[in-house]
Amino acid sequence: MAITFLQAVNRTLVKLRESEVNTLASSSNYTKLIAAFVNEAKEEVETAWPWTSLRTVVSITSVNGQDTYSITGAGEEFVLESVWDVTCYPCLSGNWPLP
């Protein structure tokens, strides 16, 4: 069952016997600390396994003679799993370390 970030924070606050909040923007420093812990736990789970639901496709138009490209829209931390050349259809696979 999917929940929102605010719901996850409120569930944690209730377990700590604190009051739920309606928003994080005007919440106390303690609630913001709990929100930071919830976010950190979420990030640890996201990086623990190559979850298929977190995969995305990013299209890049290549230029003849250019060998370096900026990949935008994939988030801050990502793993490049495969590269497809749609003009001749073979797939180049691998886990390449990114700078």
N, C-alpha and C positions, 0 to 999 in steps of 0.2 A: 504494500500500500504506500503510495507516494504521499509525502507531506511537504508542506512549505518550510522554508528556513525558519520563519517565525514560529510555526507549530513545533518544530524541533527544539527551538530555544525554550518555548513555553513548557514543553514536556520535561526538559531538563530542570527548569526553574521549579516546577511542581515537585519533582523528585527531591529537590533541595529545600522543600517547604517554603518556597518563596512565591509571591504573587505573580500571576501571569501578566503580560504586557500586551498592549494593543499595537504598539509600534516600537521599533528599535531606535528610531531617530531621536526621540526625546527620552530615552530610558536612562537609568542610572549607570554609573561606571561598572557596578557589579554585573548588571545585565549585559552590558557590552562585553565584559570579560567572559561571561558564559557564552555569548554569541561567538566570540573568538575561538573558544574551545570547541564548540559545535562545528564551526567551519574547519578547524584544524582536523577534527576527526573525519569529516566528510572528505577532505583532501587526502588523508591517509588511505581511506577506503578506495577512492578513485585511482590512486597510484598503486594499489596492492595487486591489481589484476587487470588484464587488457579487456575491460568490459565492452561488449559489443554495443551496448546502448550509448556509450560515449564516443563511438566512432563517427567520423564525419568525412565527407568527400570535399576536397578543395581542388578546383580546376585552375590550371596555370597554362597560359598560352606561351609556348616556347618560341624563341627567336633563334634563327640559324646563327651558330657561332657563339652564342651566349651559354655559359655553363654555370652561372650562379643566379638564383632566383630568391626573392623574398616570398615566404609563405605567410599569408595573412588569413585570418579567420579560423585558425586551428587552435587558438588559445595560447597561453603562456608556455605550458609544458606539453609537448606532444611527441609521439613516436611515429616516424614515417614507416609505415608497414609495406606499402607497395607503390609502384609507379607504373602507370599504364600509358602506353603510346597509342592513342586512338587512331593514328594514321596508318599504322601497320599491325596493330592489335596484340603484339606480344606483351606480356607483363614482366617487368623487372622487379623481382622481390628481394627483400632483405630488411634487416634492422640496421640502419646506418646511424652512427653517432652524429649528432648535430652539434654545431659549435655553440 
